[in-house]
């Protein structure tokens, strides 16, 4: 499965547009991570606990979006985007979305 943020894929042509595909997850912070993050906030630097949480969430969203695209018969996704929104204090949704397409090699 080719996934790109652009609308075209070099060397390929889009032969069919299937439509919107998406994958999401909602994650809550962990009190243990919050304590570590608060301490790190005092001394400065990367809050690795949250970096890891967001990276895992992003991968889960991508996996779910790819599953959605495959179930619709797509072999590529173009115009990939991410969106986040706060659901409640300490919990956020991460959404990956794009356009599912069928591509072929250019002749």
C-alpha angles and dihedrals in degrees: 000000000000114000122187140166090220127081095236136046116216111243093014135088126210108237097174136018111213099179143233120000126179146175128193144176135189116215132187126206119250119235091228091053090046091057092049091046092049090053092048089049089060095053097032133233138100117331094225094183091063093040088057092046092053093044091052091047092050092052092048091051092049091049091051092047091051090050089052091050094047091049088057093049099255125146097191142027122213132188094031114191136175127215132184132194135175111245096183136334106305096009129087138177121228116198129189117193140167145141118288114220143168113236135190133189114272114246 
